[in-house]
Amino acid sequence: MKKLVSLLLAVMLVCSGIAALAQEEGYELALVTDVGNIDDQSFNQGAWEGVVAFATENNVSYAYYRPSEDSTEARVESIKAAIDKGAKTVVLPGYLFEDAVYDVQEQYPEVNFLLLDGEPHSADYAEYKTAPNTHCILYKEEQAGYLAGYAAVKDGYTKLGFLGGMAVPAVVRFGYGFVQGADDAAAELGVQTEIKFWFCDSFSPSDDIKTKMNGWYTEGTEVVFSCGGGIYLSAVAAANEAGAKVIGVDTDQGHVDPCIITSAMKDLTNSVKLSLTDLYNNGIVWPEDYSGQTATLGAAEGCVGLPTVEEHWRFNTFTVEEYNALFEKVKSGEIEISNATDVAPEVTNSTVDYQN
């Protein structure tokens, strides 16, 4: 019995020693989520999967941190908690981190920050400043939106909707690109399209959003491009009740529900992985062309597009071959897509109902 007790005590001491060592060493690579979580089937998850892919392939310790509330103060506290736990690099997915990064990047010059979908600025937007230890990635959302809108109309949908979260530049670019793509396809086919367009001012699902979508589908809308965090859950619920369709965003959301016919993707996973690879290949310091710089990634870099895996290609007549030909035209610049966010795109074969 005494031997058993001694053995148990030894095991406990060893385990506590391992725990203490892990706590002392901490986690080298961290991600802080925005208002969602790492399983949101959207922006946080795409970025997190990039962190995991890089870390596991390179034997780097990693963890994620979730702010206690939706505020800059809570995001800053989570960033500091990650640094206190040993993070040398912190990945921050989304524009909500812009003023948080602005505050902390110079406080922790030895820590690398990777900001997705934004650039650091003061809380009042009076000053934009990206420190040398920060790298920013923006995306050409207008291209992804264009591809989705064009494909939907080419597949026979003529009554469309755009459900945006908050009217931030990235979401606006998605929406205006969607309108441009739908209108170009309509012009080619010689048809007219109707597009309802609305920002719900949220990235979370709600009964109010579902009710709005129920109304759209009842009025004849055939497919809604849901663009903004978890609001796709409200669109999917309404679509299933109406026997209608949804277009996903950011990541391939086709596995969420069969009503999602495609997704306007940003390759968050690959762009995070590539950036971290270049960072570590340079001694865990941002290379000169990354340091304090913003990269804007699109079709030319393979960082936007629609999923072409067979099980998630749910168009009836529009083919993968037609999509690939369209993608190459966007990639080469043969098809020009406006990225303006201050003025709605001009249309010739579409009626756009911008709703409040």
Buried (B, 14 or more C-beta within 10 A) or exposed (E): EEEEEEEEEEEEEEEEEEEEEEEEEBBBBBBBBBBBEBEBBBBBBBBBBBBBBBBEEBEBBBBBBBBEEEEBEBBBBBBBBBBEBBBBBBBBBBBBBBBBBBBBBBEBEEBBBBBBBBBBBEEEEEEEBBBBBBBBBBBBBBBBBBBBBBBBBBBEBBBBBBBBBBEBBBBBBBBBBBBBBBBBBBBEBEEEBBBBBBBBEBBBBBEEBBEBBBEBBEEEBBBBBBBBBBBBBBBBBBBBEBEBBBBBBBBBBBBBBEBBBBBBBBBBBBBBBBBBEBBBEEEBBBBEEBBBBBBEBBBEBBBBBBBEEEEBBBBEEBEEEBBEEBBEEBBEEEBEBBBEBEEBBEBEBBEBEEEE
